[in-house]
Amino acid sequence: MSVEALLMAHELIDQATSICVLSGAGLSTDSGIPDFRGPNGLWTTDPGAEMLSSYDAYVTSPDVRKSAWQHRLHSPL
């Protein structure tokens, strides 16, 4: 990356009122945030969490739908 491009990026970011970053898998892991599929990932240690993120599981399993709605009910979001 050229210095000119870096300065242009800095100016754009400095003037922005909001920023959205779209990144690929691996960036969060390298930053210390646990991944979903790794040996200590959320879906490995809690398979039910993976089911809650699956559309097919949601539409085919009443238990998954109940869990999803319970999660929404008690989520701080």
MODELLER restraints for C-alpha pairs under 7 A, 6 or more apart:
rsr = mdl.restraints
at = mdl.atoms
rsr.add(forms.Gaussian(group=physical.xy_distance, feature=features.Distance(at['CA:29:A'], at['CA:35:A']), mean=5.78, stdev=0.5))
rsr.add(forms.Gaussian(group=physical.xy_distance, feature=features.Distance(at['CA:34:A'], at['CA:41:A']), mean=5.91, stdev=0.5))
rsr.add(forms.Gaussian(group=physical.xy_distance, feature=features.Distance(at['CA:35:A'], at['CA:41:A']), mean=5.02, stdev=0.5))
rsr.add(forms.Gaussian(group=physical.xy_distance, feature=features.Distance(at['CA:35:A'], at['CA:42:A']), mean=6.88, stdev=0.5))
rsr.add(forms.Gaussian(group=physical.xy_distance, feature=features.Distance(at['CA:36:A'], at['CA:42:A']), mean=4.79, stdev=0.5))
rsr.add(forms.Gaussian(group=physical.xy_distance, feature=features.Distance(at['CA:36:A'], at['CA:43:A']), mean=5.23, stdev=0.5))
rsr.add(forms.Gaussian(group=physical.xy_distance, feature=features.Distance(at['CA:37:A'], at['CA:43:A']), mean=5.74, stdev=0.5))
rsr.add(forms.Gaussian(group=physical.xy_distance, feature=features.Distance(at['CA:37:A'], at['CA:44:A']), mean=6.07, stdev=0.5))
rsr.add(forms.Gaussian(group=physical.xy_distance, feature=features.Distance(at['CA:38:A'], at['CA:44:A']), mean=6.84, stdev=0.5))
rsr.add(forms.Gaussian(group=physical.xy_distance, feature=features.Distance(at['CA:43:A'], at['CA:49:A']), mean=5.87, stdev=0.5))
rsr.add(forms.Gaussian(group=physical.xy_distance, feature=features.Distance(at['CA:43:A'], at['CA:50:A']), mean=5.10, stdev=0.5))
rsr.add(forms.Gaussian(group=physical.xy_distance, feature=features.Distance(at['CA:51:A'], at['CA:57:A']), mean=5.95, stdev=0.5))
rsr.add(forms.Gaussian(group=physical.xy_distance, feature=features.Distance(at['CA:51:A'], at['CA:64:A']), mean=6.84, stdev=0.5))
rsr.add(forms.Gaussian(group=physical.xy_distance, feature=features.Distance(at['CA:52:A'], at['CA:58:A']), mean=6.80, stdev=0.5))
rsr.add(forms.Gaussian(group=physical.xy_distance, feature=features.Distance(at['CA:52:A'], at['CA:64:A']), mean=6.21, stdev=0.5))
rsr.add(forms.Gaussian(group=physical.xy_distance, feature=features.Distance(at['CA:52:A'], at['CA:68:A']), mean=6.03, stdev=0.5))
rsr.add(forms.Gaussian(group=physical.xy_distance, feature=features.Distance(at['CA:57:A'], at['CA:64:A']), mean=6.63, stdev=0.5))
rsr.add(forms.Gaussian(group=physical.xy_distance, feature=features.Distance(at['CA:58:A'], at['CA:64:A']), mean=5.55, stdev=0.5))
rsr.add(forms.Gaussian(group=physical.xy_distance, feature=features.Distance(at['CA:58:A'], at['CA:65:A']), mean=5.41, stdev=0.5))
